[in-house]
Amino acid sequence: MVIGGLISNRNFSTSFIGSGKLCQREHAISHWRGEHPGVAIAIPRHGHGNMFYKHLGNLGADVALSRGLYGQFLHACAPSGGKILKPIGTLRDDRKHPCPVPFQTTCGIKPRQGICRRFQSHLSSDSVQSSQFQPRGLSTFSVKTTQCQNSEHVKPNRTCAHYKAEEYDITEANVDSLASAEGSTETVLVEGNVQEVSPWWGQFPKRWVIVLLCFTAFLLCNMDRVNMSIAILPMSKEFNWNSATVGLIQSSFFWGYLLTQIIGGIWADKFGGKLVLGFGVIWWSIATVLTPIAAKAGLPFLLVMRAFMGIGEGVAMPAMNNMLSKWIPVSERSRALALVYSGMYLGSVAGLAVSPSLIQNFGWPSVFYSFGSLGSIWFALWLRKAYSSPKEDPEVSTEEKRLILGGSIPKETVSVIPWKLILSKAPVWALIISHFCHNWGTFILLTWMPTYYNQVLKFNLTESGLFCVLPWLTMAVFANIGGWIADTLVSRGLSITAVRKIMQSIGFLGPAFFLTQLSHIKTPALAVLCMACSQGCDAFSQSGLYSNHQDIGPRYSGVLLGLSNTAGVLAGVFGTAATGYILQRGSWDDVFKVAVALYIIGTLVWNLFSTGEKILE
């Protein structure tokens, strides 16, 4: 049996294994090589006492191994549990053939915290076979030994180190191929605890955990919003509501939604996005669950409950924007925002797809109970995993925190909102005006599309509902494609200002082009394709104006999004009403012409006054 050891020739103090201190060199110099010529001793040039067995690394010229034998099995034993540990790397004979050396603990006992402060090992001279090979350039040493036969008999705070070898032809010259230019070695010892290898989900970047949680929140947001558009049909029959009452119920959501856009941004910038977004999700989830109860209590109660739901959803976008401004570096900003906003689109798809089945099998109240209850599950995960900034999160690694903080991230919360300064900046007004122009066309298409399919393309209601899902899917896909393109352009050196202008120009001019083609298209298939392409181009806005709030004022990103999204919601309200007025006196071509005109105005304003540089400190 050949015994090998790795002993550092620096920082030798008290122990070979334990708390980063190694055996005293004074006790290591003796007659060991003379008594045991078959034992190979390696004295690394640089000692590292705080690693267990990362890899053999670059063994320097001091390394020597016994001829005809290879490998070692290291047992790290203690009476506190079992764990198999494996290092990384293999030994290779470059001159002859590769010789992989699998290392593995076999005692099945996990090293306990506070490994013994003295390296004690039973080294039996009977197990040492003689060899003609003599290690070159190595100091002899002796080790104080103690009998260690079985891990069950080891006293607490002791660690047994057993070494075994198997026969293989490794010569001194073979080992020389392992030497590095620096001659340094990474040793194999730990400082007390042997840390287990984390699973893949434990190594997932924490900033993307935050992004996925925000994505899920927005998925639930639109699921809870669109369920009323499906449930309103059986509800109106049960409660004998006319069309005016249905319109009043549908619009009551926007009463609360408008109310909390700016307030939600102020709260998020002052108190942190975690608190505000968590409040929003749990608030609208409770309102969703209580909707059937309010409907049965009377119309006024239902209107109030829908407004309450709008209050909760109104703070979601500003709070999310605040969170991502602190968690996501600029090189990943477009992708992160695109993924989060695609959660809204997929939420609409899920709500429109699942609601009819639930209503048919369990009745219309089941939609509100099931969708609303999902918010409590999300809220539990949010409380456990989310933090308002990387500085507050103890789970963020040093490397990831360094990456995040290198992306112009605000380091302190806002105490006072400088309204005069904010409203005096031209890029802020470019955001507000562009958001209004963008949402006018978007809300018209998404609100009136079923009617257009039915009146112009002559689809029945089932077909209209089916094709209404297609634009949401298209937006979800193209939003992430646009985010990837934008971040790629930034990483290749293109200025943030140029990237934002390019992406938003696509988000404006693409829909404008495809809407002008609708009047020339005669087949329903091409009309649906044109609508899908229009909404796909619209999704590039996620990498344009929707990302720009964090660019120009990361500390006030919540307030900025609250301001611009208020204009966007007003555009949806006025645009939806104006479309009905235009259709009474004109045609669908007139509706599309108004949208195209606003798209062009938005393009001009955006390219003239927007910027990707920070203008608000």
C-alpha positions in Angstrom: 0.0 0.0 0.0 1.5 3.3 -1.0 0.6 6.4 0.9 0.5 9.9 -0.6 0.0 13.2 1.0 -0.3 16.8 0.0 1.4 19.0 2.6 1.9 22.8 2.2 5.3 24.3 2.9 3.8 27.6 3.9 1.6 28.7 6.8 2.3 25.5 8.7 1.0 26.0 12.3 -1.1 23.6 14.1 -2.9 21.0 11.9 -3.0 19.3 8.6 -6.7 19.3 8.2 -8.9 21.9 10.0 -9.4 25.7 10.1 -6.9 26.5 7.4 -3.8 25.7 9.5 -1.4 23.0 8.6 1.0 20.8 10.4 4.1 22.5 11.6 7.0 22.1 9.2 9.3 21.6 12.0 7.6 18.2 12.7 7.6 17.3 9.1 11.4 17.1 8.5 12.8 13.8 9.4 13.8 10.3 8.2 10.6 9.5 6.4 12.0 9.1 2.9 14.7 6.9 4.2 12.4 4.5 6.1 9.7 4.5 3.4 11.2 4.8 0.0 8.0 3.7 -1.7 6.0 6.6 -0.4 5.6 9.6 -2.6 5.5 13.0 -0.8 4.3 16.2 -2.4 5.2 19.5 -0.9 3.2 22.2 -2.8 4.9 25.6 -3.3 1.8 27.5 -2.2 -0.4 26.2 0.6 -4.1 26.7 0.7 -5.7 25.3 3.8 -9.2 26.4 3.1 -10.1 24.0 0.2 -11.1 20.4 0.5 -10.5 18.8 -2.9 -11.3 21.2 -5.7 -8.9 19.6 -8.1 -5.3 18.4 -8.3 -4.6 21.6 -10.2 -1.1 22.3 -11.5 1.2 20.1 -9.4 4.6 21.7 -9.5 8.0 20.2 -9.9 8.0 19.0 -6.3 5.4 16.4 -7.0 6.5 12.8 -7.1 4.4 9.6 -7.4 5.4 6.0 -7.0 6.3 4.0 -10.1 3.8 1.2 -10.9 1.2 2.6 -8.6 -1.4 5.4 -9.0 -4.3 7.0 -7.3 -5.4 7.7 -3.8 -8.8 7.3 -2.1 -9.3 9.9 0.6 -11.6 9.2 3.5 -12.7 12.2 5.5 -14.3 10.5 8.4 -16.3 11.8 11.4 -19.3 10.4 13.3 -21.8 13.0 12.2 -23.2 11.7 8.9 -22.2 10.5 5.4 -21.5 12.1 2.1 -19.5 11.0 -1.0 -17.2 13.7 -2.2 -15.4 13.8 -5.6 -12.7 16.2 -6.8 -12.5 17.4 -10.3 -9.8 16.4 -12.7 -7.7 13.4 -13.7 -4.1 12.4 -13.8 -2.8 11.9 -17.3 0.3 10.2 -18.7 1.0 12.5 -21.7 3.9 10.3 -22.9 2.0 7.0 -23.1 -1.8 7.0 -22.5 -4.3 8.8 -20.4 -4.9 7.4 -17.0 -8.0 8.7 -15.4 -7.8 8.6 -11.6 -11.2 8.6 -10.0 -11.1 9.9 -6.4 -14.0 9.1 -4.1 -14.6 8.9 -0.4 -15.9 5.5 0.6 -16.4 5.7 4.3 -19.9 7.2 3.9 -19.4 9.6 6.8 -19.8 13.3 6.3 -17.1 15.4 7.9 -18.6 17.3 10.8 -18.0 21.0 11.5 -14.8 21.7 13.3 -12.6 19.0 11.9 -9.9 18.0 14.3 -7.0 20.4 14.7 -4.4 17.8 14.4 -3.8 15.5 11.5 -3.7 12.0 13.0 -3.5 9.0 10.7 -2.4 5.5 11.1 0.5 4.9 8.8 1.5 1.3 9.0 4.9 0.5 7.7 3.7 -3.0 6.9 1.5 -1.5 4.2 4.3 0.3 2.5 5.9 -1.6 -0.3 9.4 -0.8 -1.2 10.2 0.8 -4.5 13.3 1.8 -6.3 11.9 5.1 -7.1 13.2 7.9 -4.9 11.3 11.2 -4.9 13.5 14.0 -6.1 13.8 17.4 -4.4 11.5 16.4 -1.5 12.0 17.0 2.2 11.5 14.0 4.4 9.2 14.3 7.3 7.5 12.4 10.1 4.0 12.5 11.2 2.6 11.8 14.7 0.3 8.9 14.2 -2.7 7.6 16.1 -4.6 4.3 15.5 -7.7 5.0 13.4 -9.4 1.8 12.4 -13.0 2.6 12.0 -15.0 5.9 11.8 -17.3 4.6 14.5 -14.5 4.6 17.1 -13.3 8.1 16.2 -13.9 10.6 19.0 -15.8 13.8 18.1 -13.8 16.5 16.5 -11.5 14.0 14.9 -11.0 13.4 11.2 -9.4 10.2 9.9 -7.5 10.4 6.6 -7.0 7.0 4.9 -5.1 6.6 1.7 -5.2 3.7 -0.7 -3.6 3.0 -4.0 -4.2 0.8 -7.0 -1.5 -0.5 -9.3 -0.7 1.5 -12.4 2.3 2.6 -14.3 3.0 6.2 -13.5 6.6 7.2 -13.6 8.4 10.3 -12.4 8.4 11.7 -15.9 4.7 11.2 -16.2 4.2 13.4 -13.2 6.3 16.2 -14.7 3.6 16.8 -17.3 1.4 18.0 -14.5 3.7 20.9 -13.6 2.6 24.4 -14.4 4.5 27.4 -15.4 3.9 29.0 -12.1 4.5 25.9 -10.1 1.6 26.6 -7.9 -0.7 24.1 -6.4 -4.2 24.2 -5.1 -4.4 21.9 -2.1 -7.3 19.8 -1.0 -8.1 20.8 2.5 -11.1 22.5 4.1 -11.5 25.0 6.8 -14.0 23.1 8.9 -17.2 22.5 6.9 -17.1 20.6 3.7 -19.8 22.4 1.6 -22.0 20.3 -0.6 -22.3 21.0 -4.2 -25.4 23.2 -4.8 -28.1 21.9 -7.2 -28.6 23.8 -10.4 -31.4 25.8 -9.0 -29.2 26.9 -6.2 -26.7 28.3 -8.7 -29.3 30.1 -10.8 -28.6 33.9 -10.8 -30.6 35.6 -8.1 -31.4 38.5 -10.4 -33.2 36.2 -12.7 -35.1 34.7 -9.8 -36.5 38.2 -9.3 -37.3 38.5 -13.0 -39.2 35.2 -13.0 -41.2 36.2 -9.9 -42.1 39.5 -11.6 -43.0 37.5 -14.8 -45.3 35.3 -12.7 -46.9 38.3 -11.0 -47.7 39.8 -14.4 -49.0 36.5 -15.6 -51.5 36.5 -12.7 -52.2 40.2 -13.3 -53.7 39.7 -16.8 -55.3 36.3 -15.9 -57.3 38.1 -13.2 -58.0 41.0 -15.5 -59.3 39.2 -18.6 -61.4 36.6 -16.7 -64.2 39.2 -16.3 -64.5 39.5 -20.1 -65.4 35.8 -20.3 -67.4 35.6 -17.0 -69.5 38.7 -17.8 -71.5 36.7 -20.4 -73.1 34.2 -17.9 -73.2 36.9 -15.2 -75.2 39.3 -17.3 -77.7 36.6 -18.0 -78.0 35.7 -14.3 -78.3 39.3 -13.1 -80.2 40.7 -16.1 -77.6 43.3 -17.0 -78.0 45.4 -20.2 -75.1 46.5 -22.4 -74.7 49.8 -20.6 -74.3 48.1 -17.3 -71.8 45.6 -18.8 -69.8 48.6 -20.1 -69.9 50.3 -16.7 -68.6 47.1 -15.0 -65.8 46.7 -17.5 -64.7 50.3 -17.1 -64.8 50.3 -13.3 -61.5 48.5 -13.3 -59.8 51.6 -14.7 -61.0 53.9 -11.9 -58.6 52.3 -9.5 -56.0 51.5 -12.1 -55.6 55.1 -12.9 -55.6 56.2 -9.3 -52.5 54.2 -8.3 -50.2 54.6 -11.3 -48.2 57.6 -10.0 -48.9 56.8 -6.3 -47.5 53.3 -6.8 -44.4 54.7 -8.4 -43.8 57.1 -5.5 -44.3 54.2 -3.0 -42.0 51.9 -4.8 -39.2 54.5 -5.1 -39.5 55.4 -1.4 -40.3 52.1 0.3 -38.9 49.5 -2.2 -40.4 47.5 -4.9 -40.7 44.3 -2.9 -43.2 45.8 -0.4 -45.3 47.6 -3.1 -45.5 44.7 -5.6 -46.3 42.2 -2.9 -49.1 44.5 -1.6 -50.5 44.9 -5.1 -50.6 41.2 -5.9 -52.2 40.2 -2.6 -54.7 43.2 -2.8 -55.9 42.3 -6.3 -56.0 38.6 -5.5 -58.3 39.2 -2.6 -60.5 41.5 -4.7 -60.7 38.8 -7.3 -61.8 36.2 -4.8 -64.4 38.5 -3.4 -65.8 39.5 -6.8 -68.6 36.7 -6.9 -69.7 37.7 -3.4 -69.8 41.4 -4.4 -71.8 40.6 -7.5 -74.4 38.7 -5.6 -74.6 41.5 -3.0 -75.4 44.1 -5.7 -74.1 46.2 -8.6 -72.6 49.0 -6.4 -70.5 46.4 -4.5 -69.3 44.8 -7.7 -68.2 48.2 -9.1 -66.3 49.0 -5.9 -64.6 45.6 -5.9 -63.5 46.0 -9.6 -62.1 49.4 -8.7 -60.3 47.8 -5.8 -58.8 45.3 -8.1 -57.6 48.1 -10.4 -55.9 49.7 -7.3 -53.8 46.6 -6.8 -52.9 46.2 -10.4 -52.1 49.9 -10.8 -49.0 49.6 -8.6 -47.7 46.5 -10.3 -45.9 48.1 -13.3 -44.2 51.0 -11.3 -43.1 48.6 -8.5 -41.8 46.0 -11.0 -39.9 48.8 -12.8 -38.3 49.9 -9.5 -37.3 46.3 -8.7 -35.6 45.7 -12.0 -33.8 49.0 -12.0 -32.0 47.9 -8.9 -31.5 44.2 -9.9 -30.7 44.2 -13.6 -27.6 45.6 -15.2 -28.0 47.6 -18.4 -26.6 44.8 -20.5 -29.5 42.6 -19.6 -32.3 45.2 -19.1 -34.1 44.7 -22.4 -34.3 40.9 -22.0 -35.5 41.1 -18.4 -38.2 43.6 -19.2 -39.3 41.8 -22.3 -39.7 38.6 -20.3 -41.7 40.3 -17.6 -44.1 42.0 -20.0 -44.5 38.8 -22.0 -46.0 37.4 -18.7 -48.9 39.9 -19.3 -49.4 38.6 -22.8 -49.3 34.9 -21.7 -51.6 35.7 -18.8 -54.2 36.9 -21.3 -53.7 33.7 -23.3 -54.1 31.6 -20.2 -57.1 33.5 -18.9 -58.9 33.4 -22.2 -58.1 29.7 -22.7 -58.9 28.4 -19.2 -61.9 30.5 -18.2 -64.5 29.0 -20.6 -63.7 25.4 -19.4 -63.9 26.4 -15.7 -67.2 28.2 -16.3 -68.7 25.3 -18.2 -67.8 22.7 -15.6 -67.9 24.6 -12.3 -69.8 27.8 -12.9 -68.7 31.4 -13.4 -67.6 32.0 -9.7 -65.0 29.3 -10.1 -62.9 31.5 -12.4 -62.5 34.2 -9.7 -61.9 31.7 -6.8 -59.3 29.7 -8.7 -57.4 32.6 -10.3 -57.5 34.7 -7.1 -56.1 31.9 -4.9 -53.0 31.6 -7.1 -51.9 35.0 -5.7 -51.4 33.6 -2.2 -48.9 31.0 -3.5 -47.0 33.6 -5.4 -47.0 35.9 -2.3 -45.5 33.2 -0.1 -42.6 32.7 -2.6 -42.2 36.5 -3.0 -41.8 37.0 0.8 -39.2 34.2 1.0 -37.1 34.9 -2.1 -37.4 38.6 -3.1 -35.6 41.6 -1.8 -35.9 45.2 -3.0 -32.2 45.4 -3.9 -29.1 43.2 -4.0 -27.7 45.0 -1.0 -30.5 43.6 1.2 -30.3 40.0 -0.1 -27.9 37.7 1.8 -28.1 35.0 -0.8 -26.6 37.0 -3.6 -23.0 36.0 -4.4 -20.2 38.5 -4.4 -19.6 38.0 -8.1 -23.3 38.6 -9.0 -23.5 41.6 -6.7 -20.4 43.1 -8.4 -22.0 42.6 -11.8 -25.3 44.2 -10.8 -23.8 47.2 -9.0 -21.6 47.8 -12.1 -24.7 48.7 -14.1 -25.5 52.2 -12.8 -27.8 51.0 -10.2 -29.2 53.4 -7.6 -27.7 52.8 -4.1 -30.3 54.5 -1.9 -34.0 54.9 -1.8 -35.7 58.2 -2.6 -36.9 60.5 0.1 -38.3 63.4 -1.9 -39.6 63.3 -5.5 -38.2 66.3 -7.5 -41.3 66.9 -9.5 -40.1 70.2 -11.0 -36.9 68.7 -12.2 -38.6 65.6 -13.6 -41.2 67.5 -15.5 -38.6 70.0 -16.9 -36.8 67.3 -18.9 -37.7 66.8 -22.6 -36.9 63.0 -22.5 -39.5 62.6 -19.8 -42.2 64.3 -22.0 -41.0 62.1 -24.9 -41.8 59.1 -22.7 -45.2 60.4 -21.8 -46.3 61.4 -25.3 -44.8 58.2 -26.9 -46.6 56.0 -24.3 -49.9 57.7 -25.1 -49.4 57.2 -28.9 -48.3 53.6 -28.4 -51.2 52.6 -26.2 -53.9 54.3 -28.4 -53.1 51.8 -31.2 -52.5 48.9 -28.9 -55.7 49.2 -26.9 -57.8 49.7 -30.0 -56.5 46.5 -31.6 -56.8 44.4 -28.5 -60.3 45.8 -27.5 -62.0 46.0 -30.9 -60.3 43.1 -32.6 -63.1 40.5 -31.9 -65.6 43.0 -33.4 -63.4 43.5 -36.4 -63.1 39.8 -37.0 -66.8 39.4 -36.7 -68.0 42.4 -38.7 -65.4 42.6 -41.4 -63.9 39.1 -41.7 -67.2 37.4 -40.9 -65.8 35.0 -38.3 -68.2 33.6 -35.8 -67.8 34.3 -32.1 -65.9 31.1 -31.5 -63.4 31.8 -34.3 -63.1 35.4 -33.2 -62.2 34.3 -29.7 -59.7 31.8 -31.0 -57.9 34.3 -33.3 -57.9 36.9 -30.4 -55.3 34.7 -28.7 -52.9 34.8 -31.6 -51.8 38.5 -31.2 -51.0 37.9 -27.5 -48.9 34.9 -28.4 -47.1 36.8 -31.1 -46.4 39.7 -28.7 -45.0 37.3 -26.1 -42.6 35.7 -28.7 -41.5 39.0 -30.4 -41.0 40.8 -27.1 -38.3 38.4 -26.1 -36.7 38.4 -29.5 -36.6 42.2 -29.4 -35.1 42.1 -25.9 -32.3 39.7 -27.1 -31.6 41.9 -30.1 -31.4 45.1 -28.0 -29.1 43.6 -25.4 -26.9 42.2 -28.1 -26.6 45.6 -29.7 -25.7 47.2 -26.4 -23.1 44.5 -25.6 -21.4 45.1 -29.0 -20.9 48.8 -28.3 -23.9 50.5 -29.8 -25.1 53.4 -27.6 -28.1 52.9 -25.4 -29.8 55.9 -27.0 -29.4 54.4 -30.5 -30.7 51.0 -29.4 -33.8 52.5 -27.7 -34.6 54.6 -30.8 -34.2 51.7 -33.1 -36.4 49.4 -31.1 -39.1 51.9 -30.5 -39.1 53.0 -34.1 -39.9 49.4 -35.0 -42.6 49.4 -32.3 -44.2 52.4 -34.0 -43.6 52.0 -37.7 -44.2 48.3 -37.9 -47.8 48.4 -36.7 -48.4 51.5 -38.7 -47.3 49.7 -41.9 -49.4 46.6 -41.3 -52.5 48.6 -40.4 -52.3 50.5 -43.7 -52.3 47.1 -45.5 -55.6 45.9 -44.0 -57.6 48.0 -46.4 -55.9 46.2 -49.4 -56.3 42.7 -48.0 -59.4 40.6 -49.1 -58.8 37.2 -47.5 -59.4 36.6 -43.8 -56.2 34.6 -43.5 -54.0 37.5 -44.7 -55.9 39.9 -42.4 -55.2 37.8 -39.4 -51.6 37.5 -40.4 -51.4 41.2 -40.8 -52.9 41.8 -37.3 -50.4 39.3 -35.8 -47.4 41.0 -37.5 -48.7 44.4 -36.3 -48.8 43.2 -32.7 -45.4 41.4 -33.1 -43.8 44.7 -34.1 -45.6 46.5 -31.3 -43.8 44.2 -28.8 -40.5 45.7 -29.7 -41.6 48.7 -27.6 -40.6 46.6 -24.5 -37.0 47.2 -25.5 -37.7 50.8 -26.4 -39.8 53.2 -24.3 -40.6 50.6 -21.6 -36.9 50.2 -20.9 -36.1 53.9 -21.1 -37.5 54.8 -17.6 -34.6 52.9 -16.0 -32.1 54.5 -18.5 -32.9 58.2 -17.8 -33.7 58.0 -14.1 -33.1 54.7 -12.3 -33.8 56.2 -8.9 -37.1 57.5 -10.1 -38.0 54.7 -12.5 -41.2 53.9 -10.6 -42.4 57.5 -10.7 -41.5 57.8 -14.4 -43.4 54.7 -15.3 -46.3 55.8 -13.3 -46.4 59.1 -15.2 -46.1 57.6 -18.7 -48.4 54.7 -18.0 -51.1 57.1 -16.7 -51.0 58.7 -20.2 -51.1 55.2 -21.7 -54.2 54.2 -19.7 -55.9 57.4 -20.7 -55.1 56.7 -24.3 -56.8 53.3 -23.9 -59.9 54.8 -22.3 -60.2 57.6 -24.8 -59.2 55.5 -27.8 -61.7 52.8 -27.1 -64.5 55.3 -26.8 -63.3 57.3 -29.8 -63.3 54.1 -31.9 -66.9 53.5 -31.2 -67.7 57.1 -32.2 -65.7 56.8 -35.5 -67.4 53.6 -36.4 -70.9 55.2 -36.1 -70.0 57.8 -38.7 -67.2 56.2 -40.7 -65.4 52.9 -41.3 -62.6 50.7 -40.0 -60.2 52.4 -42.4 -60.8 55.7 -40.5 -60.1 53.9 -37.2 -56.8 52.6 -38.5 -55.9 56.0 -40.1 -56.1 57.7 -36.7 -53.9 55.0 -35.1 -51.4 55.3 -37.9 -51.2 59.1 -37.5 -50.5 58.7 -33.8 -47.9 56.1 -34.5 -46.1 58.5 -36.8 -46.3 61.4 -34.3 -44.9 59.1 -31.6 -42.0 58.1 -33.9 -41.1 61.7 -34.5 -41.3 62.8 -30.9 -39.3 59.7 -29.7 -36.4 60.2 -32.2 -36.2 63.9 -31.6 -36.3 64.1 -27.8 -35.6 60.7 -26.2 -32.2 59.6 -24.8 -30.6 56.6 -23.2 -28.4 58.6 -21.0 -29.1 59.2 -17.3 -30.6 62.7 -16.9 -32.0 62.4 -13.3 -29.5 61.7 -10.5 
